[in-house]
């Protein structure tokens, strides 16, 4: 509308955005797996100390 579309992203900007997206996805996957496995990892400790 005012001056046309923005310039296309450079190769460096695309690489930086891709790296950020990969870090975000990896963090999400690691967090999800950690939350999924946490009950089995913590159960022996709770059984030992709270019997």
C-alpha positions in Angstrom: 0.0 0.0 0.0 2.7 2.5 1.0 5.8 1.8 -1.1 5.2 -1.8 -2.2 6.2 -5.1 -0.6 9.3 -5.4 1.6 12.5 -6.8 0.0 12.9 -10.6 0.1 15.0 -12.0 2.9 18.6 -12.6 2.3 20.2 -16.0 2.4 21.7 -15.2 5.8 18.3 -14.1 7.2 16.7 -17.3 5.9 19.4 -19.4 7.5 19.1 -17.6 10.8 15.3 -18.0 10.7 15.7 -21.7 9.9 18.1 -22.2 12.8 15.8 -20.5 15.2 12.9 -22.6 14.0 15.0 -25.8 14.5 16.0 -24.7 18.0 12.4 -24.1 18.9 11.2 -27.4 17.6 14.0 -29.3 19.3 13.3 -27.5 22.6 9.6 -28.4 22.3 10.4 -32.1 21.6 12.8 -32.4 24.5 10.4 -30.7 26.8 7.5 -33.0 25.7 9.6 -36.1 26.1 10.8 -35.0 29.5 7.3 -34.3 30.7 6.1 -37.7 29.4 8.9 -39.7 31.1 9.0 -37.7 34.3 6.4 -39.8 36.2 8.4 -43.0 35.6 11.7 -41.3 36.5 10.4 -39.8 39.7 8.2 -42.6 41.0 11.1 -44.6 42.5 12.3 -41.6 44.4 8.8 -40.8 45.8 8.3 -44.5 46.7 11.6 -44.6 48.6 11.3 -41.4 50.5 7.5 -41.3 51.1 6.7 -44.8 52.2 
